[in-house]
């Protein structure tokens, strides 16, 4: 039985990865310090004999007994609200955490896949974004703590590949959504759906003509799984190229939720990207992958998930505390 370590296992994507690898017959070791992850996301796995969990911050030295075949590094705050509140921790998990897991992969002779992001492109000057584009990133802006942490992850990963011959994979994740997202984490879909559930007007930052491309979580996980098992060592975009303006997307959410909220406009945050659309030519070529789930279907599944949660669960989602981590 192959063994895989997944950092950030209690997070949105990390928990779905645990499910996928368990379904494929792997022994899964999940690791998380719950700074942004939620125990509820993996509670259904506690009694699975093929699942082991270790509560740990990967920014500290990581020790795993026994062999490992694969490591997937998904530990990181991934939403603006999170990484703006805990900027130091965001930088540490991208730098120290990545270094620790690369060292572990080297010691275990394991293949490692790191979760990068479309944010490495910053506010892009080319459209759509290809893997060859170097990006337009403000390193000292508020978002720089996340953007530059991910760019460093890519750099040190390739250094380990070139210098140590380590088997490495890099996925650049574009906007992904689905069950187990956290409401009001600063990303578009949970923000809009949270407001719809509370009967509030939907808030658009800027004029609403900026664009995003949303990929359903099942498609994202499939792309990541294929990339890990491929022979390709350089970054690969995984996302949905179906682009939509935020203004039009707000109208889609109002129609989906059958509410009659208005749309209100506020100032655009500093360095917020005006366009975000992946070029997935490479993923199609080397992974034979492209998204399958239509946005209407994926949004319905996501909204049904949020509606199924209790008031207590929704409150906990919307009031995540970082008090135990802010001083570190």
C-alpha positions as CSV (number, residue, x, y, z in Angstrom):
1,X,0.0,0.0,0.0
2,X,1.5,3.3,-1.1
3,X,1.7,6.0,1.6
4,X,1.1,9.7,1.1
5,X,1.5,12.7,3.4
6,X,-1.0,15.6,2.8
7,X,-0.2,18.8,4.6
8,X,-3.2,21.1,5.2
9,X,-5.3,18.0,5.3
10,X,-8.2,19.7,7.2
11,X,-8.4,22.5,4.7
12,X,-10.8,22.8,1.7
13,X,-8.6,21.2,-0.9
14,X,-6.5,19.1,1.5
15,X,-9.6,17.3,2.9
16,X,-10.8,16.5,-0.6
17,X,-7.4,15.2,-1.5
18,X,-7.5,12.9,1.5
19,X,-10.8,11.5,0.3
20,X,-9.4,10.9,-3.2
21,X,-6.3,9.1,-2.2
22,X,-8.2,6.9,0.3
23,X,-10.6,6.0,-2.5
24,X,-7.6,5.0,-4.7
25,X,-6.3,2.6,-2.0
26,X,-3.5,4.8,-0.5
27,X,-2.6,5.0,3.2
28,X,-3.0,8.7,3.9
29,X,-1.3,10.6,6.7
30,X,-3.0,14.0,7.1
31,X,-1.2,16.9,8.8
32,X,-2.7,20.2,9.9
33,X,-2.4,22.7,12.8
34,X,-6.0,24.0,12.3
35,X,-4.9,27.6,11.9
36,X,-7.3,27.8,8.9
37,X,-8.4,24.2,8.6
38,X,-11.5,22.7,10.3
39,X,-11.7,19.3,12.1
40,X,-15.2,18.9,10.6
41,X,-13.7,18.5,7.1
42,X,-12.0,15.3,8.1
43,X,-14.2,14.0,10.9
44,X,-15.7,11.4,8.6
45,X,-12.2,9.8,8.2
46,X,-11.3,9.3,11.9
47,X,-12.4,5.6,11.9
48,X,-10.8,4.8,8.6
49,X,-7.9,2.3,9.2
50,X,-6.0,3.7,6.2
51,X,-6.1,7.3,7.6
52,X,-3.7,8.7,10.2
53,X,-3.7,12.3,11.4
54,X,-0.9,14.3,13.0
55,X,-1.6,17.8,14.4
56,X,1.5,19.7,13.6
57,X,2.7,23.0,12.1
58,X,4.9,22.2,9.1
59,X,6.8,25.4,9.7
60,X,8.5,23.4,12.5
61,X,10.6,20.3,11.8
62,X,8.5,17.4,10.4
63,X,9.1,13.8,11.4
64,X,7.3,10.9,9.9
65,X,7.9,7.2,10.9
66,X,8.1,4.7,8.1
67,X,8.3,5.2,4.4
68,X,6.6,7.7,2.1
69,X,5.9,7.5,-1.6
70,X,4.3,10.9,-2.1
71,X,4.0,14.3,-0.3
72,X,1.4,16.9,-1.2
73,X,2.0,20.3,0.4
74,X,-1.3,22.1,0.8
75,X,-0.7,23.8,4.1
76,X,-1.2,27.6,3.7
77,X,-3.8,30.2,4.3
78,X,-5.4,30.7,0.9
79,X,-7.9,33.5,1.3
80,X,-7.3,37.3,1.6
81,X,-9.0,37.6,5.0
82,X,-6.8,34.8,6.3
83,X,-3.4,35.8,5.0
84,X,-3.9,39.5,5.7
85,X,-4.7,38.6,9.4
86,X,-1.8,36.2,9.7
87,X,0.9,37.5,7.2
88,X,3.9,36.1,9.1
89,X,2.5,32.6,9.4
90,X,1.6,32.7,5.7
91,X,5.2,33.6,4.8
92,X,6.6,30.9,7.1
93,X,4.5,28.1,5.8
94,X,5.4,29.0,2.3
95,X,9.1,29.2,3.1
96,X,10.0,27.2,6.2
97,X,7.2,24.7,5.7
98,X,8.1,24.0,2.1
99,X,11.8,23.7,3.0
100,X,10.9,21.2,5.8
101,X,8.7,19.1,3.5
102,X,11.3,19.1,0.6
103,X,13.9,17.9,3.1
104,X,11.5,15.1,4.2
105,X,10.9,14.1,0.6
106,X,14.6,13.9,0.0
107,X,15.1,11.8,3.1
108,X,12.2,9.5,2.2
109,X,13.0,9.4,-1.5
110,X,9.4,10.5,-2.1
111,X,7.9,12.5,-4.9
112,X,6.5,15.9,-3.7
113,X,3.8,18.1,-5.2
114,X,3.5,21.6,-4.0
115,X,0.3,23.8,-4.2
116,X,1.2,27.0,-5.9
117,X,-1.5,29.5,-7.1
118,X,-2.6,31.7,-10.0
119,X,-1.6,34.6,-7.6
120,X,2.0,34.1,-8.7
121,X,0.9,36.0,-11.9
122,X,-0.2,38.9,-9.7
123,X,-2.3,41.5,-11.6
124,X,-1.5,40.0,-15.0
125,X,-0.5,42.0,-18.1
126,X,-1.2,39.1,-20.4
127,X,-4.5,37.3,-20.8
128,X,-5.2,34.4,-20.4
129,X,-2.2,33.4,-18.2
130,X,0.2,30.8,-19.5
131,X,2.8,29.0,-17.4
132,X,5.6,30.9,-19.2
133,X,4.3,34.2,-17.9
134,X,6.5,35.6,-15.1
135,X,3.8,37.7,-13.5
136,X,3.2,41.2,-12.3
137,X,3.5,41.0,-8.5
138,X,3.9,43.8,-5.9
139,X,6.2,42.1,-3.5
140,X,5.7,44.7,-0.7
141,X,1.9,45.2,-1.1
142,X,-0.6,43.6,1.3
143,X,-1.1,40.6,-0.9
144,X,2.7,40.1,-1.3
145,X,2.9,37.9,1.8
146,X,0.8,35.3,-0.1
147,X,2.0,35.9,-3.7
148,X,5.7,35.9,-2.8
149,X,5.4,32.9,-0.4
150,X,4.1,30.9,-3.4
151,X,6.7,32.2,-5.8
152,X,9.4,31.2,-3.2
153,X,7.8,27.8,-3.0
154,X,8.2,27.3,-6.7
155,X,11.8,28.5,-6.6
156,X,13.0,26.3,-3.8
157,X,11.1,23.3,-5.2
158,X,12.9,23.6,-8.5
159,X,16.2,24.1,-6.7
160,X,15.7,20.8,-4.9
161,X,14.9,19.2,-8.2
162,X,17.9,20.5,-10.0
163,X,20.5,20.2,-7.1
164,X,19.3,17.0,-5.4
165,X,17.5,15.3,-8.3
166,X,14.2,15.3,-6.2
167,X,11.0,14.3,-8.0
168,X,8.9,17.4,-7.8
169,X,5.6,18.6,-9.2
170,X,4.1,22.1,-9.1
171,X,0.4,22.9,-9.6
172,X,-0.8,26.5,-10.1
173,X,-4.3,26.5,-8.7
174,X,-6.9,28.9,-10.1
175,X,-10.1,29.9,-8.3
176,X,-11.7,26.7,-7.0
177,X,-15.0,26.3,-5.2
178,X,-17.2,23.6,-3.7
179,X,-18.3,22.0,-0.4
180,X,-16.1,22.6,2.7
181,X,-15.2,26.1,1.7
182,X,-15.5,28.6,4.6
183,X,-18.1,31.3,4.3
184,X,-16.8,34.9,4.3
185,X,-13.1,34.1,3.8
186,X,-12.7,36.9,1.4
187,X,-13.1,34.8,-1.8
188,X,-15.9,35.6,-4.2
189,X,-18.2,32.5,-4.0
190,X,-18.3,32.0,-0.3
191,X,-18.7,35.8,0.2
192,X,-21.7,36.0,-2.2
193,X,-23.3,32.9,-0.8
194,X,-22.8,34.0,2.8
195,X,-24.5,37.3,2.0
196,X,-27.3,35.5,0.2
197,X,-28.0,33.2,3.1
198,X,-28.2,36.1,5.5
199,X,-30.4,38.1,3.1
200,X,-27.8,40.9,2.7
201,X,-27.0,42.8,-0.5
202,X,-24.1,41.3,-2.5
203,X,-20.9,43.4,-2.3
204,X,-18.7,43.9,-5.4
205,X,-15.3,45.5,-5.0
206,X,-14.5,47.8,-7.8
207,X,-16.7,48.3,-10.9
208,X,-17.4,44.6,-11.3
209,X,-15.9,44.3,-14.8
210,X,-12.9,42.4,-13.4
211,X,-13.1,38.7,-14.3
212,X,-12.6,35.3,-12.6
213,X,-12.7,31.7,-13.8
214,X,-14.1,29.2,-11.3
215,X,-13.2,25.5,-11.2
216,X,-15.3,23.0,-9.2
217,X,-13.4,21.1,-6.6
218,X,-13.9,17.6,-8.1
219,X,-12.3,18.8,-11.4
220,X,-9.4,20.5,-9.5
221,X,-8.7,17.3,-7.5
222,X,-8.6,15.2,-10.6
223,X,-6.1,17.6,-12.3
224,X,-3.9,17.5,-9.2
225,X,-4.0,13.7,-9.0
226,X,-3.1,13.3,-12.6
227,X,-0.2,15.8,-12.3
228,X,1.3,14.0,-9.3
229,X,1.4,10.8,-11.2
230,X,2.7,12.4,-14.4
231,X,6.3,12.8,-15.5
232,X,6.1,16.6,-15.7
233,X,8.3,18.6,-13.3
234,X,7.4,22.2,-14.2
235,X,4.4,24.3,-13.1
236,X,1.0,23.4,-14.6
237,X,-2.1,25.6,-14.5
238,X,-5.2,23.7,-13.2
239,X,-8.4,25.8,-13.5
240,X,-11.5,26.5,-15.5
241,X,-11.0,28.8,-18.5
242,X,-14.7,29.8,-18.6
243,X,-14.3,33.4,-17.7
244,X,-17.0,35.7,-16.2
245,X,-17.2,39.2,-14.9
246,X,-17.9,39.6,-11.2
247,X,-20.9,41.7,-12.0
248,X,-22.4,39.0,-14.1
249,X,-21.5,36.4,-11.5
250,X,-23.3,38.3,-8.8
251,X,-26.5,38.1,-11.0
252,X,-25.9,34.3,-11.3
253,X,-25.8,34.0,-7.5
254,X,-28.9,36.0,-7.0
255,X,-30.8,33.8,-9.6
256,X,-29.4,30.6,-8.1
257,X,-30.3,31.5,-4.5
258,X,-33.7,32.9,-5.5
259,X,-33.1,36.0,-3.5
260,X,-33.8,39.6,-4.5
261,X,-30.8,41.3,-3.0
262,X,-29.3,44.4,-4.6
263,X,-25.6,44.7,-5.6
264,X,-23.6,47.3,-3.8
265,X,-20.1,48.5,-4.8
266,X,-17.1,49.3,-2.7
267,X,-13.5,50.3,-3.4
268,X,-11.3,47.7,-5.0
269,X,-8.6,46.4,-2.6
270,X,-4.9,47.2,-3.4
271,X,-3.3,44.9,-6.1
272,X,-6.6,43.0,-6.6
273,X,-6.1,41.3,-10.1
274,X,-8.3,42.7,-12.8
275,X,-8.4,39.5,-14.9
276,X,-7.9,35.9,-14.0
277,X,-8.2,33.1,-16.6
278,X,-6.0,30.1,-17.0
279,X,-4.6,28.9,-20.3
280,X,-4.9,25.1,-19.8
281,X,-3.3,24.0,-23.1
282,X,-0.5,22.3,-21.2
283,X,-2.8,20.4,-18.8
284,X,-4.8,19.2,-21.8
285,X,-1.6,18.1,-23.6
286,X,0.3,16.3,-20.8
287,X,-2.5,15.3,-18.4
288,X,-5.4,14.8,-20.8
289,X,-7.3,17.0,-18.4
290,X,-9.9,19.7,-18.6
291,X,-12.8,20.6,-16.3
292,X,-16.1,18.7,-16.7
293,X,-18.5,20.3,-14.1
294,X,-20.6,23.2,-15.4
295,X,-20.7,26.3,-13.3
296,X,-24.4,26.1,-12.7
297,X,-24.1,22.5,-11.4
298,X,-21.1,23.2,-9.2
299,X,-22.7,26.3,-7.7
300,X,-25.9,24.4,-6.9
301,X,-23.9,21.7,-5.1
302,X,-21.9,24.3,-3.2
303,X,-25.0,26.3,-2.2
304,X,-26.8,23.1,-1.1
305,X,-23.8,22.3,1.2
306,X,-23.9,25.7,2.9
307,X,-27.7,25.5,3.3
308,X,-27.2,22.1,5.0
309,X,-25.0,23.5,7.8
310,X,-26.4,24.4,11.2
311,X,-26.5,28.0,12.5
312,X,-23.7,27.1,14.9
313,X,-21.5,25.7,12.1
314,X,-22.1,28.8,9.9
315,X,-21.2,31.1,12.8
316,X,-18.0,29.2,13.5
317,X,-17.1,29.4,9.8
318,X,-17.7,33.2,9.7
319,X,-15.8,33.9,12.9
320,X,-12.6,32.0,12.6
321,X,-10.2,33.0,15.4
322,X,-6.5,33.3,14.9
323,X,-5.8,34.4,18.5
324,X,-3.5,31.4,19.3
325,X,-1.4,32.1,16.2
326,X,-1.1,35.8,15.7
327,X,1.9,36.4,18.0
328,X,3.9,33.6,16.5
